[in-house]
Amino acid sequence: MATKVTFEVLQQRLLSHLAERVSNGEFSERQLAAKLGISQPQIHRLLKGLRRLTPEVADIILAHLDFSVVDLLQDHEIASHSAAVNVPRKEPGRQEASGKFARGSTA
């Protein structure tokens, strides 16, 4: 059975990731706020759990930090979901041939 990962779980992981990057000194709350176009007090309240992370703000964070929802998933969650829907994992660097350039095509 596939593991269910809710928005709340992903939300917490994203905020934990941000808090870790701030605590590691990668950037300050002020620098993060400037990069995201969000006020520093709002960033502070998000990181302290005093403000709820909305999907819109989560999208802003993901876009500006070159981060993806997939990056918030754990390997077993990805594998579990892929197995549940029979989605084969692609090998890195390998692309499937399709269209008129597919193997055996005589265009």
C-alpha positions as CSV (number, residue, x, y, z in Angstrom):
1,M,0.0,0.0,0.0
2,A,1.3,3.5,-0.9
3,T,2.3,5.8,1.9
4,K,0.0,8.9,2.0
5,V,1.9,12.1,2.2
6,T,-0.4,15.1,3.0
7,F,0.2,18.7,2.3
8,E,0.6,19.2,6.0
9,V,3.5,16.7,6.0
10,L,5.2,18.4,3.0
11,Q,4.5,21.8,4.6
12,Q,6.4,20.8,7.7
13,R,9.2,19.4,5.8
14,L,9.6,22.5,3.7
15,L,9.6,24.7,6.8
16,S,12.1,22.4,8.5
17,H,14.3,22.6,5.4
18,L,14.1,26.4,5.5
19,A,14.8,26.6,9.2
20,E,17.8,24.3,8.8
21,R,19.3,26.5,6.0
22,V,18.8,29.6,8.1
23,S,20.4,28.0,11.2
24,N,23.3,26.7,9.1
25,G,24.0,30.3,8.1
26,E,23.2,29.8,4.4
27,F,21.1,32.9,4.6
28,S,19.4,35.0,7.3
29,E,15.6,35.4,7.7
30,R,16.1,38.9,6.2
31,Q,18.0,37.6,3.2
32,L,15.4,34.9,2.7
33,A,12.6,37.4,2.9
34,A,14.2,39.7,0.3
35,K,14.8,36.7,-2.0
36,L,11.2,35.6,-1.7
37,G,9.6,39.0,-1.7
38,I,7.9,38.3,1.7
39,S,8.4,40.4,4.8
40,Q,11.0,39.3,7.3
41,P,8.4,39.2,10.2
42,Q,6.2,36.8,8.0
43,I,9.2,34.6,7.4
44,H,10.0,34.6,11.1
45,R,6.4,33.6,12.0
46,L,6.4,30.9,9.4
47,L,9.7,29.4,10.7
48,K,8.5,29.6,14.3
49,G,5.1,27.9,13.5
50,L,3.2,31.1,14.4
51,R,1.8,31.4,10.9
52,R,0.4,28.8,8.6
53,L,2.2,28.1,5.3
54,T,-0.3,28.6,2.5
55,P,0.1,26.7,-0.8
56,E,0.7,30.1,-2.5
57,V,3.6,30.9,-0.3
58,A,4.9,27.4,-0.5
59,D,5.0,27.8,-4.3
60,I,6.9,31.1,-4.0
61,I,9.5,29.3,-1.7
62,L,9.9,26.4,-4.1
63,A,10.2,28.5,-7.2
64,H,12.8,31.0,-5.7
65,L,14.9,28.4,-4.0
66,D,15.0,26.0,-7.0
67,F,13.4,23.4,-4.9
68,S,10.7,20.9,-5.8
69,V,8.0,19.0,-4.0
70,V,9.7,15.8,-5.0
71,D,12.8,17.0,-3.0
72,L,10.5,16.9,0.1
73,L,9.6,13.2,-0.4
74,Q,11.6,10.4,1.1
75,D,13.0,7.7,-1.1
76,H,10.6,5.0,0.2
77,E,7.6,7.3,-0.4
78,I,8.6,7.8,-4.0
79,A,9.2,4.1,-4.5
80,S,6.0,3.2,-2.7
81,H,4.0,5.6,-4.9
82,S,5.7,4.5,-8.1
83,A,5.0,0.8,-7.3
84,A,1.4,1.5,-6.4
85,V,0.7,3.2,-9.8
86,N,3.1,1.0,-11.8
87,V,5.3,3.9,-12.9
88,P,8.7,2.6,-13.8
89,R,11.6,4.8,-12.6
90,K,13.6,6.2,-15.4
91,E,17.3,5.6,-15.4
92,P,19.3,8.9,-15.0
93,G,20.5,10.2,-18.3
94,R,18.3,7.9,-20.4
95,Q,15.5,9.3,-22.5
96,E,12.7,7.3,-24.1
97,A,12.6,7.5,-27.9
98,S,9.3,8.7,-29.3
99,G,7.6,10.3,-32.3
100,K,9.2,10.1,-35.7
101,F,12.6,9.7,-34.3
102,A,11.7,6.6,-32.4
103,R,13.7,3.4,-33.1
104,G,12.4,1.7,-36.2
105,S,10.7,4.8,-37.6
106,T,10.9,5.3,-41.3
107,A,10.1,9.0,-41.7
